[in-house]
Amino acid sequence: MTKKYVSLLILLLSVSPFVWAQDEAEAAQRTEKWLTGGSGSISASQTSLTNWSAGGNDAISGVANLYLFADMKDGKHSWVSDFTGAYGLIKSGDADLAKADDRLMINSKYGYDIGKKWYASTLLNFWTQFANGYQYVDGVQLPERTSTFMAPGYLQFGVGFDWLPNDNFSLYLSPATGKFTFVTDQAIADLGTFGNEAADTTAMGMPIPGTGQQVRTEVGAHIRAGYNKNLNENLVFNTTVGLFSNYLDSPERVDVNWNMGITAKVWKFLTVTLNTELIYDYDILLTDFDAPIDPDNGVYGTKRGVQFRQVLGVGIGYTFGSEKPE
C-alpha cells in the first residue's frame, strides 16, 4: 500500500465519525447518570460439498463476540469504558484447525468538563489476544507459535482533551501519550517482529536466545475517535479509530488501529454480526510467504503492510442494557 493511499485512508477514518456526530449534535439531553449495556453473539457456519463442479472444501467455523460498555456522567465528571472480546475457530477440508478471530480490547477514559462540551481527560487503552497464533502453509500449521496472550500486548496511557458533543461520539486529542509494547514470550521476543529489538547475535550472525527486548516504550501524540449507537431496537453499531505518532522515532509513520462492529437482530435471538479490524504499524513485521528462506522449517522473509480482518457470522445473539438517546 502506498503512502498516499495510507494517508487517504487515515483521513477518511478520522473524518467519518466526525460527520456522523455532527448530525446528532442537537440530540436530547440525557437524564441518567449511568448508561450500561452491550451485545453478544455466537455464530457458526458449515459447508459440505459433494461432486461440486466449481470446487472447494468442506468447512465448519464458529465465532463468539462480546461487546460491553459503561458510560457515566455526573456533573462535570465523565467516565466511559468498553470491552470487546472475540474468539473463533475454522476447519476447512483437510487443513489444520485455525483461528478465525481472536481479540481482547479494553478502553477506559475519564474526563472533567471544562466547558463547551470539552473535557480535560485521561485515556487508557489495552489490547492483546486470548490464545496462541500460528502461521499456515498450504493449510498446514507451522510448529512455532508467532503470537500468544501478551505477545504482543499493547498499553497506551495519555492525557489530553476530549470533545463529547453527544452521548454517541467522542474525539480524544492527546499531545502526551505513552505506548508500551509487551512481548512476554521470550522466544517470540527474540524474533523482533513487533517493533521490539530482536535477539543479539553472535559473531557468526546466530541469534542469542533470551536477549530479545520484551518491553518497548514509545512517547507520542494520540488521536482517537469513537462512535457507539443503537441505531434502532434491532441494530447496534460501534466503531473506534486510533492514530499514534511516535515523537522519538520517525513521527511521520502513523500507527492506525480501526475496529468496527455491527450486530443486527433478524428475528428474536437470530442475529447477523460483522466485525472488522484494520491495523497499520510500520514496526510490525509480517511473514512474506513469497520470500522463502528455509520453508521446510517454516523460515520465510518478512515485509511491512496493512493488516485487515473481517468476520461475518449468523447465529444467536442478544442486545442488552441502556439505549443511548436519539
FIDO-797861 format. One record per residue (C-alpha): residue number from 1; x, y, z; residue in three letters. Coordinates in pm, whole numbers, plus 50000, padded with zeros to 5 digits. Each point is the difference from the previous one (the first is absolute). Example, Ala and Ser with C-alpha at 12.3 -4.5 7.8 and 13.67 -1.06 7.14 Angstrom:
BEGIN
> nr,px,py,pz,rest
> 1,51230,49550,50780,ALA
> 2,50137,50344,49934,SER
! end
This chain:
BEGIN
> nr,px,py,pz,rest
> 1,50000,50000,50000,MET
> 2,50142,50337,49901,THR
> 3,50052,50286,50244,LYS
> 4,49741,50200,49807,LYS
> 5,49737,49730,50046,TYR
> 6,50080,49960,50370,VAL
> 7,49971,50377,50052,SER
> 8,49662,50006,49823,LEU
> 9,49878,49706,50206,LEU
> 10,50102,50171,50324,ILE
> 11,49818,50317,49897,LEU
> 12,49680,49815,49912,LEU
> 13,49997,49797,50322,LEU
> 14,50062,50312,50207,SER
> 15,49737,50216,49831,VAL
> 16,49716,49748,49966,SER
> 17,49909,49976,50371,PRO
> 18,50021,50380,50021,PHE
> 19,49741,50031,49725,VAL
> 20,49766,49756,50175,TRP
> 21,50033,50195,50322,ALA
> 22,49911,50329,49834,GLN
> 23,49665,49857,49894,ASP
> 24,49915,49939,50365,GLU
> 25,50153,50308,50162,ALA
> 26,49659,50117,50112,GLU
> 27,49901,49668,50157,ALA
> 28,49776,50002,50305,ALA
> 29,50166,50044,50338,GLN
> 30,50035,49677,50194,ARG
> 31,49862,49966,50351,THR
> 32,50166,49679,50126,GLU
> 33,50330,50008,50188,LYS
> 34,50105,49659,49865,TRP
> 35,49940,49840,49662,LEU
> 36,50109,49635,49979,THR
> 37,49944,49720,49755,GLY
> 38,50143,49810,49710,GLY
> 39,49948,49714,49762,SER
> 40,50112,49640,49964,GLY
> 41,49973,49731,49737,SER
> 42,50104,49646,49914,ILE
> 43,50001,49919,49631,SER
> 44,50090,49695,49795,ALA
> 45,50015,49892,49639,SER
> 46,50036,49666,49824,GLN
> 47,50068,49915,49635,THR
> 48,49978,49650,49853,SER
> 49,50086,49930,49634,LEU
> 50,49946,49681,49800,THR
> 51,50098,49980,49634,ASN
> 52,49995,50381,49990,TRP
> 53,50121,50105,49654,SER
> 54,50111,50347,50115,ALA
> 55,50239,49844,50252,GLY
> 56,50057,50089,50364,GLY
> 57,50035,49831,50339,ASN
> 58,49769,49894,50277,ASP
> 59,50027,50251,50282,ALA
> 60,49862,50072,50344,ILE
> 61,50060,50306,50214,SER
> 62,49876,50170,50314,GLY
> 63,50053,50345,50153,VAL
> 64,49896,50153,50334,ALA
> 65,49983,50379,50047,ASN
> 66,49937,50217,50305,LEU
> 67,49980,50379,50024,TYR
> 68,49935,50185,50329,LEU
> 69,49989,50368,50087,PHE
> 70,49955,50216,50311,ALA
> 71,49947,50375,49966,ASP
> 72,49980,50230,50305,MET
> 73,49926,50372,50013,LYS
> 74,49969,50178,50335,ASP
> 75,50026,50377,50003,GLY
> 76,50333,50092,49849,LYS
> 77,50129,49643,50015,HIS
> 78,49989,49748,49715,SER
> 79,50127,49642,49993,TRP
> 80,49955,49770,49700,VAL
> 81,50128,49642,49972,SER
> 82,49948,49716,49755,ASP
> 83,50111,49642,49943,PHE
> 84,50019,49806,49674,THR
> 85,50073,49629,49992,GLY
> 86,49982,49749,49715,ALA
> 87,50124,49649,49935,TYR
> 88,49935,49766,49710,GLY
> 89,50129,49683,49834,LEU
> 90,49977,49861,49646,ILE
> 91,50061,49655,49851,LYS
> 92,50020,49987,49621,SER
> 93,50039,49671,49816,GLY
> 94,50311,49812,50109,ASP
> 95,50167,50316,50129,ALA
> 96,50091,50030,50367,ASP
> 97,49760,50171,50239,LEU
> 98,50076,50373,49998,ALA
> 99,49888,50319,50169,LYS
> 100,49744,50210,49816,ALA
> 101,49995,50283,50255,ASP
> 102,50178,50085,50325,ASP
> 103,49964,50342,50165,ARG
> 104,50006,50144,50351,LEU
> 105,49974,50379,50037,MET
> 106,49925,50228,50296,ILE
> 107,49961,50379,49991,ASN
> 108,49941,50231,50296,SER
> 109,49983,50378,49994,LYS
> 110,49943,50256,50275,TYR
> 111,49920,50364,49930,GLY
> 112,49931,50324,50189,TYR
> 113,49771,50252,49832,ASP
> 114,50182,50324,49914,ILE
> 115,49717,50148,49795,GLY
> 116,49840,49988,49655,LYS
> 117,49991,49618,50002,LYS
> 118,50379,49976,50044,TRP
> 119,50156,49793,50277,TYR
> 120,50351,49979,50143,ALA
> 121,50052,49624,49974,SER
> 122,50215,49698,50059,THR
> 123,49970,49691,49780,LEU
> 124,50112,49642,50057,LEU
> 125,49992,49760,49704,ASN
> 126,50107,49634,50017,PHE
> 127,49980,49723,49743,TRP
> 128,50141,49652,49942,THR
> 129,49870,49652,49907,GLN
> 130,49875,49697,50193,PHE
> 131,50187,49707,49848,ALA
> 132,50306,49889,49804,ASN
> 133,50036,50105,49638,GLY
> 134,50174,49802,49728,TYR
> 135,50094,50034,49635,GLN
> 136,49854,49759,49744,TYR
> 137,50148,49880,49670,VAL
> 138,49763,49814,49765,ASP
> 139,49765,49944,50293,GLY
> 140,50269,49845,50221,VAL
> 141,50080,50168,50331,GLN
> 142,50367,50086,50048,LEU
> 143,50131,49874,50336,PRO
> 144,50124,50320,50162,GLU
> 145,49741,50244,50130,ARG
> 146,50034,50358,49878,THR
> 147,49779,50169,50260,SER
> 148,49815,49929,50324,THR
> 149,49833,50180,50291,PHE
> 150,50208,50314,50076,MET
> 151,50237,49920,49714,ALA
> 152,49925,50247,49875,PRO
> 153,49799,50206,50245,GLY
> 154,49959,50375,49967,TYR
> 155,49930,50263,50264,LEU
> 156,49948,50370,49933,GLN
> 157,49954,50262,50269,PHE
> 158,49972,50370,49931,GLY
> 159,49869,50336,50114,VAL
> 160,49824,50247,49775,GLY
> 161,49662,50138,49904,PHE
> 162,49676,49830,49904,ASP
> 163,49711,50145,49800,TRP
> 164,49662,49844,50085,LEU
> 165,49728,50170,49792,PRO
> 166,49748,49727,50088,ASN
> 167,49974,49658,50162,ASP
> 168,50097,49811,49687,ASN
> 169,50322,50163,49884,PHE
> 170,50333,50102,50147,SER
> 171,50318,50149,49856,LEU
> 172,50308,49972,50221,TYR
> 173,50317,50202,49935,LEU
> 174,50314,49929,50201,SER
> 175,50337,50171,49946,PRO
> 176,50159,49779,50269,ALA
> 177,49941,49624,49980,THR
> 178,50216,49709,50101,GLY
> 179,49973,49682,49793,LYS
> 180,50140,49677,50139,PHE
> 181,50044,49683,49791,THR
> 182,50032,49680,50205,PHE
> 183,50139,49677,49859,VAL
> 184,49999,49781,50309,THR
> 185,50085,49677,49816,ASP
> 186,50380,50009,49974,GLN
> 187,50018,49779,49689,ALA
> 188,49765,50236,49817,ILE
> 189,50183,50305,50139,ALA
> 190,50324,49864,49855,ASP
> 191,49848,50024,49650,LEU
> 192,49954,50379,50029,GLY
> 193,49685,50000,49787,THR
> 194,49793,50246,50206,PHE
> 195,50225,50306,50001,GLY
> 196,50206,49868,50290,ASN
> 197,50373,49943,49957,GLU
> 198,50078,49649,49877,ALA
> 199,50244,49771,50179,ALA
> 200,50369,50087,49996,ASP
> 201,50213,49797,49763,THR
> 202,50334,49827,50023,THR
> 203,50299,50088,49782,ALA
> 204,49872,49733,49759,MET
> 205,49662,50173,49978,GLY
> 206,49811,49742,50207,MET
> 207,49732,50136,50240,PRO
> 208,50069,49972,50372,ILE
> 209,49686,49858,50167,PRO
> 210,49855,50204,50284,GLY
> 211,50137,50337,49892,THR
> 212,49701,50137,49806,GLY
> 213,49831,50313,50141,GLN
> 214,49676,49920,50186,GLN
> 215,49874,50355,50063,VAL
> 216,50022,50287,49754,ARG
> 217,49912,50355,50108,THR
> 218,49886,50280,49769,GLU
> 219,49888,50356,50074,VAL
> 220,49787,50193,49755,GLY
> 221,49668,50153,49897,ALA
> 222,49675,49806,49993,HIS
> 223,49665,50071,49833,ILE
> 224,49701,49774,50062,ARG
> 225,49647,50033,49865,ALA
> 226,49716,49775,50114,GLY
> 227,49635,49958,49907,TYR
> 228,49751,49767,50170,ASN
> 229,49626,49991,49940,LYS
> 230,49691,49784,50003,ASN
> 231,49880,50106,49654,LEU
> 232,49665,49838,50081,ASN
> 233,49876,49725,50228,GLU
> 234,50147,49737,49765,ASN
> 235,50327,50158,49889,LEU
> 236,50311,50090,50203,VAL
> 237,50301,50172,49848,PHE
> 238,50336,50087,50156,ASN
> 239,50331,50112,49858,THR
> 240,50328,50146,50122,THR
> 241,50305,50125,49814,VAL
> 242,50328,50079,50172,GLY
> 243,50305,50177,49855,LEU
> 244,50339,50017,50171,PHE
> 245,50320,50182,49902,SER
> 246,50326,49925,50182,ASN
> 247,50193,50322,50072,TYR
> 248,50324,49810,50058,LEU
> 249,50022,49797,49680,ASP
> 250,49865,50094,49654,SER
> 251,49689,50196,50111,PRO
> 252,49876,50007,49639,GLU
> 253,49927,49625,50026,ARG
> 254,49654,50009,50156,VAL
> 255,49864,49683,50159,ASP
> 256,49636,49929,49912,VAL
> 257,49760,49775,50190,ASN
> 258,49637,49996,49885,TRP
> 259,49729,49769,50133,ASN
> 260,49636,49978,49897,MET
> 261,49713,49780,50112,GLY
> 262,49639,49967,49885,ILE
> 263,49744,49774,50163,THR
> 264,49660,49965,49829,ALA
> 265,49713,49804,50155,LYS
> 266,49818,49830,49715,VAL
> 267,49740,49806,50197,TRP
> 268,49973,49969,50377,LYS
> 269,50349,49875,50100,PHE
> 270,50119,49933,49645,LEU
> 271,50271,50253,49915,THR
> 272,50241,50094,49727,VAL
> 273,50337,50141,50116,THR
> 274,50273,50171,49805,LEU
> 275,50332,50088,50161,ASN
> 276,50301,50151,49829,THR
> 277,50344,50102,50117,GLU
> 278,50264,50194,49809,LEU
> 279,50355,50048,50130,ILE
> 280,50291,50185,49849,TYR
> 281,50319,50012,50207,ASP
> 282,50332,50048,49824,TYR
> 283,50180,49825,50285,ASP
> 284,49809,49671,49962,ILE
> 285,50173,49753,49767,LEU
> 286,49769,49763,49811,LEU
> 287,50096,49662,49859,THR
> 288,50070,50018,49626,ASP
> 289,49913,49661,49855,PHE
> 290,50128,50120,49662,ASP
> 291,50352,50018,50146,ALA
> 292,50081,49647,50125,PRO
> 293,50330,49957,50184,ILE
> 294,49963,49651,50146,ASP
> 295,49635,49905,49938,PRO
> 296,50045,49642,50124,ASP
> 297,50067,50145,50344,ASN
> 298,49748,50284,49968,GLY
> 299,50256,50275,49939,VAL
> 300,49888,50281,49770,TYR
> 301,50091,50360,49939,GLY
> 302,49808,50294,50144,THR
> 303,49815,50302,49864,LYS
> 304,49798,50301,50116,ARG
> 305,49639,50062,49907,GLY
> 306,49638,50059,50098,VAL
> 307,49829,49729,50203,GLN
> 308,49627,49954,49950,PHE
> 309,49753,49754,50145,ARG
> 310,49627,49956,49936,GLN
> 311,49773,49756,50179,VAL
> 312,49637,49960,49889,LEU
> 313,49774,49764,50190,GLY
> 314,49641,49892,50047,VAL
> 315,49897,49857,50332,GLY
> 316,49847,50056,50340,ILE
> 317,50040,50348,50143,GLY
> 318,49865,50234,50262,TYR
> 319,50010,50376,50054,THR
> 320,49951,50127,50353,PHE
> 321,50020,50304,50225,GLY
> 322,49948,50371,49947,SER
> 323,49918,50161,49670,GLU
> 324,50178,50323,49923,LYS
> 325,49774,50302,49943,PRO
> 326,49880,50057,49646,GLU
! end
